[in-house]
Every structure is written in structure tokens, then in C-alpha cells.
Amino acid sequence: MALLLAPSVRRGETAGAARLDVAASGDLRAVLDEVAARWPRLARRIRDEQGALRRYVNIYLDGAECRLAGGLDAPVGTDTELQLLPSIAGG
């Protein structure tokens, strides 16, 4: 199982869970499809209506930024740790 770590600002969408076990593997798209099925509110924060990653969301796969590892086609194994980090803007 892959492990998705949700930041505290997104735990309202995960019923308070910080660690989400995701059975899907293969690529990031498959993992996010399972997230959409199980935690639809969280999924809407990660992908847009066309299924693309929102530009202000960063997902790291075992420490590597997913966009540099293939985006939605980035490989995800059964023991991959995914870290979801929303971008923070200031001003």
C-alpha cells in the first residue's frame, strides 16, 4: 500500500486523518483516482475538473517532486510515500 501524508490544512477533507493508506499503485493517476473515490473533498483540492494537478499543489513521491518524476504518470509502488503539500503564498 502507498501512504499519502496529508498536511494539517487538508485534514478537514480526510476526517482528521494525517496518514492515508492507498491500495492503488502503478502511477500517480491511479492513486489519485482512489483518493477521489474515498476522499472526494480532498481530491477536489488536488486536481481540477479536467483531472490535471492544480498548480498550487505539490506532491512528493519518496521525496521527489511529482512533476519532475513524470507528473500523473510518475510511477508509484506499493511502498511509496506520497507527501501532499499545498503551496503557501505571502505578501
C-alpha positions in Angstrom: 0.0 0.0 0.0 1.1 3.5 -0.8 1.0 6.0 2.0 -0.3 9.5 1.5 0.6 12.1 4.1 -2.0 14.9 4.4 -1.0 18.3 5.8 -3.0 19.7 8.7 -4.7 22.2 6.5 -6.2 19.4 4.4 -7.3 17.1 7.3 -10.8 18.5 7.2 -11.2 16.7 3.9 -9.8 13.4 5.4 -11.9 13.2 8.6 -8.9 14.3 10.5 -6.5 11.5 9.2 -2.9 12.5 8.6 -1.9 9.2 7.1 -4.0 7.7 4.3 -3.4 4.1 3.1 -4.0 3.9 -0.6 -4.2 0.4 -2.2 -3.7 1.6 -5.8 -0.3 1.6 -7.3 1.2 1.8 -10.7 1.2 5.6 -11.3 0.1 8.7 -9.5 -3.1 9.0 -11.6 -4.3 5.6 -10.2 -3.5 6.7 -6.6 -5.4 10.0 -7.1 -8.3 8.1 -8.7 -8.6 6.0 -5.5 -8.3 9.2 -3.4 -11.1 10.7 -5.4 -13.3 7.6 -4.7 -12.5 7.5 -1.0 -11.9 11.2 -0.1 -13.7 13.3 -2.8 -13.4 16.6 -1.0 -9.6 16.1 -0.8 -9.5 15.1 -4.4 -11.1 18.4 -5.5 -8.3 20.2 -3.8 -5.6 18.2 -5.6 -7.0 18.0 -9.2 -9.0 20.3 -11.3 -12.2 19.5 -13.3 -10.1 18.1 -16.2 -8.1 15.8 -13.9 -4.9 17.9 -14.0 -2.9 18.6 -10.9 -3.7 22.1 -9.5 -0.8 24.3 -9.9 -0.6 25.3 -6.2 -0.5 21.7 -5.1 2.8 19.8 -4.7 3.0 16.1 -4.3 6.3 14.4 -3.4 6.9 10.7 -4.1 9.6 9.4 -1.8 11.0 13.0 -1.6 10.9 13.7 -5.4 8.5 16.3 -6.7 6.0 14.5 -8.9 6.1 17.0 -11.8 9.8 16.2 -12.2 9.2 12.5 -11.9 6.5 12.2 -14.7 3.5 14.1 -13.3 0.4 11.9 -13.2 2.4 9.2 -15.0 5.0 9.1 -12.2 5.5 5.5 -11.0 4.1 4.7 -7.6 5.0 1.4 -5.9 3.2 -0.4 -3.1 5.6 1.1 -0.6 5.8 4.6 -1.9 5.3 7.5 0.5 3.4 10.4 -1.0 3.5 13.8 0.7 0.9 16.4 -0.2 2.0 20.0 0.3 -0.1 23.0 -0.6 1.8 26.0 -1.8 2.0 28.9 0.6 1.9 32.4 -0.7 2.6 35.5 1.2 2.6 39.2 0.6 
